[in-house]
Each structure stands twice: as C-alpha cells, then as structure tokens.
Amino acid sequence: MPRIIVKGAEFSFNPIRDSYNRRAQQFKNNIIASLRKINLTEDDIEVPLEINCRIKFPAFAEWYFDGYRLYFSCKLYDKFAENLYIVSKVVEYYVTALSNDEITVDEFTRKFSEKDDIEKQRKEARKLLGVSEDCLDTTEIDKKYKVLAMKYHPDMPDGNLEKFKAINNAHKMLKRELE
C-alpha cells in the first residue's frame, strides 16, 4: 500500500474501488469521531456528503474549535470518497498529535484556520497566477509565480509593488493549500 504525505501528515493510501457512498459515510464518521476526542460535538462539525461519491469532487470538513473556524479540503483525487478519505486521515493525524501533546492548540488552529471565503480566494489566486482553476501542480504554480514576480518586482522597469504583493500572497495561499 503506497504512503502519501498531505499537509505534513503521512499515511497509507489505497485507491477506493467500490462502495463509494458507504465508504464516504465511514470517512465522515471517522472525522466526527476524531474531532470528538477534542471535546467537539456534531453541532460543531460539518462534513457534507455528495449524492454520488464516485464522481470527481472536492471534499471538506469544517469545525469550530476554541473560537476559531477550522477547515480542511482535498481535491487531489478523481473520486469524492478518496478526497474525503484524505480529509479524514489528516484530521485524525493532527487530532492525535494534539491529544498526545505533540503539537499545541495554537499549532493545531494555525494548521486549519481559514477564512470563510477561502475557496473563492484560491480560485482568484489561480486566475491571478495564470493557471487553471483546478491546477494542483506545484511545479506549474511555482513557474508562473516566478515569471510574474520577476516581471512585477519593484526593482524592475515594469515593477508594481501592489501587483507584486498580490502575486506573492496568491502564491503563499496556494502553497499552503498544497503543502
């Protein structure tokens, strides 16, 4: 079974081949069970399921912890159920780390703290960098970023500080999503 690393969490990943809806429900239950370990209730957690979990669609979990809205999404794979599996494993990894005092509450909240409109911001960031809306290739994102950063750097003839800052922020946002 191959091992993958997503958002700093390393775990086994085996592609799902059947029972997508049932497995997605299991992954949702795993997310809720993991977050219960840090005293959250189901009212604090949102994990929407797709009607057809076999389709290509991003999965996410959102929860409220210690006064923060925390969020994690995944759209790396071709099936919603596989993306939800990744979300469940990453949440489980960091909840376990928090429970075992391997990370602090501040580190946990920083890892998942996102603004309410983060998906819209990511879409705009991809547009600004000139990559496709569903681009997950860090090499392509980095190439586009470097070209634009050189073009708009304040020390260059066509430099524009505000545009340069926007490009840097867009790149940081996408790197954080794909780390």
Secondary structure, 3 states (H helix, E strand, C coil): CCEEEECCEEEECCCCCCCHHHHHHHHHHHHHHHHHCCCCCHHHEECCCCCCCCCCCCEEEEEEECCEEEEEEECCCCCHHHHHHHHHHHHHHHHHHHHCCCCCHHHHHHHHECCCCHHHHHHHHHHHHCCCCCCCCHHHHHHHHHHHHHHHCCCCCCCCHHHHHHHHHHHHHHHHHHC
